C-alpha cells in the first residue's frame, strides 16, 4: 500500500465521519473558517515537515510516494491536517448539538 492510498482511506473515513456527525444538527461548521484553518495548517505542515525532513528526523521510502512535494514534504503529508479540519469541527458541532438537546430536555422536565 502506498502512502497516497493510506491517506485516501484516512481522508475518506474522516469525511464520512464528519458528514455523519453533522447530520441532524442545525448548525454546520462555517466553510470560511474551515478554509482559513486548512490554509494555516497546510502552510505549517509544509514548513515544519520540510524542516523535520531536512534535519533527518524521518524520511519516506520514495517507492511509496506519489512524487509530488511541497518543499520537502510529500503531498501525502497534507491529508492528515485536512482530515483534522474535516473531523474536529464536525465533532465539536455534534457535541454542542447533543449538549443543547440535553439542556432542552432538562428544562422541559417539571
C-alpha positions as CSV (number, residue, x, y, z in Angstrom):
1,X,0.0,0.0,0.0
2,X,1.3,3.4,-0.9
3,X,1.2,6.5,1.3
4,X,-1.3,8.0,-1.1
5,X,-3.6,5.0,-0.8
6,X,-3.3,5.1,3.0
7,X,-4.0,8.9,3.0
8,X,-7.1,8.4,0.8
9,X,-8.5,5.8,3.1
10,X,-7.8,8.0,6.1
11,X,-9.5,11.0,4.4
12,X,-12.5,9.0,3.3
13,X,-13.1,7.8,6.8
14,X,-12.7,11.3,8.2
15,X,-15.1,12.8,5.6
16,X,-17.7,10.1,6.2
17,X,-17.5,10.6,9.9
18,X,-17.8,14.4,9.5
19,X,-20.9,14.0,7.4
20,X,-22.4,11.5,9.9
21,X,-21.7,13.8,12.8
22,X,-23.2,16.9,11.1
23,X,-26.4,15.1,10.0
24,X,-29.3,16.1,12.2
25,X,-27.6,19.2,13.6
26,X,-29.0,22.7,12.9
27,X,-25.6,24.2,12.5
28,X,-22.7,23.1,10.4
29,X,-19.1,24.4,10.6
30,X,-18.6,27.6,8.7
31,X,-16.9,27.0,5.4
32,X,-14.8,30.2,5.6
33,X,-13.4,29.2,8.9
34,X,-12.7,25.7,7.6
35,X,-10.8,27.1,4.6
36,X,-8.8,29.5,6.7
37,X,-7.9,26.8,9.1
38,X,-6.9,24.4,6.3
39,X,-4.7,27.1,4.8
40,X,-2.9,27.8,8.0
41,X,-2.4,24.1,8.7
42,X,-1.1,23.4,5.2
43,X,1.4,26.2,5.5
44,X,2.5,25.0,8.9
45,X,2.7,21.4,7.6
46,X,4.8,22.5,4.6
47,X,7.2,24.5,6.8
48,X,7.6,22.1,9.7
49,X,7.7,18.9,7.7
50,X,10.3,20.4,5.4
51,X,12.4,21.3,8.5
52,X,12.0,17.8,10.1
53,X,12.8,16.0,6.8
54,X,15.8,18.3,6.2
55,X,17.2,17.6,9.7
56,X,16.8,13.9,9.2
57,X,14.2,13.2,11.8
58,X,12.3,11.0,9.4
59,X,12.2,10.0,5.8
60,X,9.9,8.3,3.3
61,X,10.5,5.4,1.0
62,X,10.5,7.0,-2.4
63,X,8.8,3.9,-4.0
64,X,5.7,4.5,-1.9
65,X,5.3,8.2,-2.7
66,X,3.3,9.9,-5.4
67,X,6.3,12.1,-6.2
68,X,4.7,15.5,-5.6
69,X,6.4,17.6,-2.9
70,X,5.8,21.0,-1.4
71,X,9.2,21.9,-0.1
72,X,10.5,18.6,1.1
73,X,7.1,17.5,2.4
74,X,5.4,14.9,0.2
75,X,1.8,15.5,-0.9
76,X,0.6,12.7,1.3
77,X,1.5,14.5,4.5
78,X,-1.2,17.1,3.8
79,X,-4.0,14.5,4.2
80,X,-3.8,14.5,8.0
81,X,-4.3,18.2,8.6
82,X,-7.2,18.1,6.1
83,X,-8.7,15.2,8.0
84,X,-8.4,17.2,11.2
85,X,-10.1,20.2,9.5
86,X,-13.0,18.0,8.4
87,X,-13.4,15.9,11.5
88,X,-12.7,18.1,14.5
89,X,-15.2,20.9,13.8
90,X,-17.9,18.2,12.9
91,X,-17.2,16.5,16.2
92,X,-17.5,19.9,18.0
93,X,-20.7,20.7,16.3
94,X,-22.2,17.3,17.1
95,X,-21.2,17.5,20.7
96,X,-22.7,21.0,21.0
97,X,-25.9,19.9,19.4
98,X,-26.1,17.0,21.8
99,X,-25.5,19.3,24.8
100,X,-28.2,21.7,23.6
101,X,-30.7,18.8,23.2
102,X,-29.9,17.6,26.8
103,X,-30.3,21.1,28.2
104,X,-33.6,21.5,26.4
105,X,-34.8,18.1,27.8
106,X,-33.8,19.1,31.3
107,X,-35.7,22.4,31.0
108,X,-38.9,20.6,29.9
109,X,-38.9,18.4,33.0
110,X,-41.2,19.5,35.8
